């Protein structure tokens, strides 16, 4: 390490903290998802299991609580946060998380963050970082919340204290509905609780008993991993099982369980990437002699679907195609899944950066796409067949409103009661009667929505 002014040698940044900073930088610069970046960063820095766990908590926790931490930093910095260099602000947020949410001694949190700022090439900001974090360390988390979040019980308090943008809080409250809005604080807190890793045993290829963990509450195929890396599980490494949230498993089950009039030969997953639901659906289709065709617009995501389906039975193929213009004849499919692109606000515990990346205007554009995809799916399914519309979002505009608007213009479709297709899941009816809305605070799953629509003969 090069000599610094005064004759002393600057200490190199701790690798685990530098790794966490690299995750934040990649999320900010490349619009990456932290859960996808973390494994590569951990491998690059050759972190052992203990340091990898530290890096994961530091990076993910900082992203979850960024709203609160920025409110705190705004009171400790003598300028607008927008005028603080982005890479230094990332380091400051990491320092605040260590001070207020991790078992890191105050002196270690501050000195390690100062070392990090030097290491990323900003010697001039080291003193600034030290001064700011000393101000933060003067109070504990509860004291800071009381100062920056305003009166308890107000919507503003929830936004700051539980670190969600105002528009997201409003949309989640609307998704809960007027009779459930008192659950809003529990929902926001659940978004900030790191999720367990859930595996799925693909029927006919693996049994849940092969997987190390605890059976999931609702899905007969799911197991909550006890610990360790999923890739170390033999069935996962061999593609006979995979990582899949229980809510996603239930979406596939709802489509597969819907009764049909007539043949049951051809299934279509319209927006299949990255392939988890396709793999489960293909296994379920194979058990009854049907086949699944997977469609995905983005070529690189279609590649992920092919990888997920490798070695599976019940696969008709993977096609690169726009779901709004699928390469199938109208009325030729028995079952269709539309797992539509959405805001992802139902998976904030898994992808915490999405709450800061998404904007209200994004939602409006996505709703137009969702309606187009569902309309296309309704044209594809034959009389007597079914379409499942799903989103990883509980937002009313992306869920019940999309389904209701399409049903209003299609007299040849009726809404099946999806709650009857998933009878093992309690208290899951969506704001539109007959739909299912799962919740992290109520069911321990991502906030998946599913509606099942049946075409009249």
N, C-alpha and C positions, 0 to 999 in steps of 0.2 A: 504494500500500500504506500502511496506517495506521501512524503512528508508534508505536514500542514504548517502554517505560520505559527511560530512559537516553539518549533522544534519537536513537538509531540507527533506521534502517529495517530491518525484517525482510525477508529475501530471500524471494521467491516460490519455491514448490517447482518443481523441474524438471518440465516437462510430461510427459516420458516416465515418470518415477517416479510422478507423481500419477496417470497413466493406469493404471500397474500396480496401484497401491493401489485405484483404482476397480474394477478387475477383481476383486481379492480381496474387496472389500466386497460387490460384487454376488453373487459366489459364496456368501458367508457369509449375507447377508441374504435373498436371493431364491432360494436353491438353484439358481442358474444354473450352466451349464457354461462353463468358461473359454474353450474354443475357439469357442463361439458368441458370447460377450460381447466377445472381443478385437476383432473387426473393427469393431464399432460404437464401441467406446471409442477405438480408433485414429483412426477418422474424426472423432469428436467433438473430439479434441484436435489434429486436423490434423497428425499426425506424419508426417515424411518417412520414407523407406524405412529409413534407419539407425536413427532413433529407434523406429520400429515394431518392428524386430527386437530392439532393446534391451528394449522393454516386453514383448514376447512371451516372451523368455527370462527376464526378471525375474519376471513373474507366474507363468508355467508352472513354472519351476524352483522358485520358492518353494512352490508348491502341492505339487509332487512331494516335496520334502525337508522338509515341515513337521514330520514326526515327529522327525527328527534335530535340526532347528533348535529345536523346543520343548524337547527334552532339554538342549540347550546353554543356552538362555535360562533354564531352570529353575535352573541353577547360578549364573546371573549376576544374578538378580532376587531381591530380599529379601522376596518374598511369593509366594504361589501364583499361577501364571499365570492362573488363573480370576478372580483379583482385579485383573488388569491390564485396563484398558478395551479392549474388542475392537478398536476402530479403531487404538489405539496398538499393540496386539499385532500387528496386520497390518503396520504400518509397521516394527516391530522385526524381524519375519520377513523383510521385504524387505531391511532393512539387513544381516541375517546372510547372506543369499544373496549380496549384493554383496561382503561381506567374505571369504566362504569359497569361492565358486564362480564368481565373475566377475572379469574383469580390470579391476577398479575400484580405484584407489588408496585406501588406508585412510582418509586424511583426507577424500577426496571421498565415500566411502560413508557415513561418519559424519555429516559436515556436511549432506549432501543429505537424509539421513533426518531429522535434526533440523529442517531447513527444512520437510520434508513434514509432520512432526507439528505444527509451528506452523500450517502452511497449512490443515490439516484442523480447526483450531479448538481446539487444546489447547496453549496456551502453557505451562501449568504442567507438562506432561509433557516439554517439550523437554530440560530438564536431566537428567531421569530417562533419556531415550533416549540422550543423549550418554554418560552414565555406564555404562549397560548395554552399549552397543556398544563402548566402549573396553575393557571386560572381555573381550568376545568377540574383539576384535582382538588380544589378547595371545597367542593361540595360533592355529596353522594348523588346517586341517580334520582332518588325520590325528591331531594331538594331541588335538583335541576328541573324535574318534571313540574313541580309546583310553581317554579318561576316562569318557565317558557310555554307551558301548555294551557294556561288559563284555568278557569274554574272547572272542577270536576263535574261530570254530568252533562257537559255541553258537547255539541258536535265538534267544535274546535279542539276541545281537550282530547277527544278520541283521535282526531287527525294527527296531532302532534305527539301525544303520549304513546300512541300505538303505531305511529310512523306510516301513515298512508296518505296519499294526496287527497285533497278535498273531493275531487270529482269521483275518485274511486270509492270513497266512503259513501257518497250519495248513491252511487249505482249499486253498491252492495246492500245498502239499506233498502233500496227499492226492490232488489231481488229477493230479500227476505220477506217482503210484504208487510202490510200494516200490523198484522197479528203477531209477527215474529220480530219486529224491529228492536224489541228489548234484548235480543240475542246479539246485537251488532258488536258490542264490545268483546263478547266471547269469540265471535267470528274473526275480528281483527287480531285478537291475541293468537288464535289458532294459526293465522297466516304467518305469525312470527315464531312458531314452534317448529324446529327442524323435523321433517318427516322421517319415519322409519323407512327402510328399504323393503319393498314388498316384491316377492317373486311370484311367478305364475307357472304352474306345471301344465304343460300343453297336453290336453287329453289324447290318449293313445300313444303318447311319446314319453311321458313322465308321470309319476304319481307324486302328490303332495308329500307323502311320507319320505320321499327321497331327499327332500329339501330341508336344510337345517334351520329350524325356526318354529314359530307358533302359527297354527292355522289362522287365517283371517276370519273375521266375524261373519261375513256374508258370502263371499265367493267360495265355492267348494274347491277351487283350484289354487287359491292363494295361500302364501306363507309369508309371515313377517320374518325377515332374516335376523338371526340372533346376533350377528356381528361378522366382521371380516368383509372381504371383497366378494361381490357376487360372481366375478369371473373365476374365483377359486372353487366354486360349486361345480361339480362335474356335469350335471344336467344343463347348467347354464352355458358352460364352455362348449358343450356339444350341440347347443341349439334346441334341446328338448324342453327347456324351460327358459324363462327370460325375466327381466326386471319389468314390472308393470304394476302401477298403482291399482288398488282394489276397485276404485271407481271405474277405471277403464275396463277392467274385467267384467264388471256388472253391465256396462253398456253392451259389450259383445253378447253377454248372456241374454239380455232383454231382446235383442234381435233374433237370436237363435231359438228362444223359447216361444216366440209368437207363433200361434197356430196358422196354418195355411190351408186354403181350399185348392186342391189339385196338386200337381207335381212340385217337388222341392229339389231342383237339380242345380240351379245356377245362382250363386251369390256374387255380389259386386261390392267391393270396398272402394268408394269413390275418391276419397282423399286419404290414401293409405299410409303415407309417410309419417313416422319412420318405420312402421310395420308391426308394432306390438299387437294392435287389435287384429290385424290381418292374420298374424300367426295363430292367435287363439281362435279366430273364426274359421280358418282353414282346418284346424284340428277338429272343431265341432262339426264342420261340414263333412269331413271325411268319415266321421262316425255314422252318418246317415246316407252315405253314397253321393253326396253333392260335391261340387267344386267351387272354389273361390277365385275370382279374377280380381286382382288389385290394380287400381289406377292411381297414378300420382303425376302431377303436372311437372314438378321439378326433377330433372334427371338425376341429380345427386341424391335426392331423397328416394327416388325410385330404386337407386342402388342399395340404399339401406333396407328397403322393403325386400328386395331380392335376398339380401343377406339374412334377414329375419325369417324368410320362408325356406331357406336352403334345407334340403333334406326332408321337407314336410310332405305329407300326403294331402290330397284335397286341394291342390293348387292348379288352376288353369293357366296361370301366368301372371306377369306383371307388365303393365303397359304404361308408357309415358303419354299422358293425355290430360287435357283440361276437363275437369268434371262438368263444366257447363256445356261441353261438346264431346261427350263420351263416345268411344268407338263401338257402340252397341245399338242394336235396333230398338226403337221404342216398344215397350211391352214385352221385352224378351227375358227379363230377369225376375227371379222369384223373391229374392231378398236383397235390399240395398242398404248399406251403411253410409251415411253422410256425416263423417266426423269433421265438421266444418272448421276452417281457419277462424280464429276468434281472438279476443283480447288476451286470453289466458289468465284472466283474473281469478279463475278457480284453482290455480296452481301456484299462488304467490308464495306459499311455504317452500315450494320446490324451486321456483324461479323468482327470487325476491326482487331482482332488478327490473322485472316487468312492470312493477308499479310505478317506477320512475321513468321508464322508457315510453310507455303508452301514453297517448293523449286522447281526449274525448273525441276529437275529429277522427282518430283512427277507428273508433268504434262505429261511427256512422258509415265509413267506407266498407268496413267488414260486414255490416248488416246487409248492404246491397249485394255483396258477394254471397253471403249465406242464403239469401232468398233465391238468387240465381241457381246455386247448387241444389237446393232442395227442390226447386221447380223442375230441374233437369232429372233429378232422381225420381220424382213422381211420374214423369213421362216414361222412364225406363221400366218401371215395375209393371208386371202383367196384372190383369184383373185377378183378384184373390191373393195377390202378393203383398208384401209389407216393406215399408221404408222406415229405418230408424234414423232420426236426426239427433245428433249429439254435439255438444260443445263442452270444452273445459272452461266454462264460464257460467256464473249464475246470474249474469246481467240480464234484466228483463227484456231489453231490446234485442239481445242476441238469442234469446231462448223462447219464451212463451209468445212474444210478439211476432217473431219470425214464423213460428208454426201457425199461430192464429191467423196471420195475414194470408198465408198460402191456403189454409183450409177454407177461408172465406170465399176464395175464388175458384175452388175445385169441389164441385158437387159429387165427384166420383171417389172421394176419399173420406174416411171417418177416422177419428182418433181412437186407437185402442187404449185400454187402461193399463199403462206401463207399471203401475203399482201392483197390479195383479200378476204381472210377469216376474216381479222381484218381491215376492211376499215375505222373504226373510229380512228385508230391510225396513225397519220401522220409521214412521214419521218422515216420509220422504216425498210426499206429493208436492209438485211444483205449484207456482201461482196459477197455471192453467190446469184445470182439473184433468186428471188422467196422465199427466206427465210426471216424471221423477226428477227431483232435484236433490242431489247429495251435497253434504256440507262437511268441511273439515272439523268444525267444532261439535257437530252432532253425530257424524258417522265415522270420523277418522280417515276419510278419503279426500281426494281432491274434489272440488265442487263441480262434479260432472252433472250435466243435464241430459236427459234423453226423453224423446217422444217417439212413439211408434204409430205410424199412419198406415191404414189398410185401404187397398183399392177395391171398390165394389166390383162385383161381377157384371 
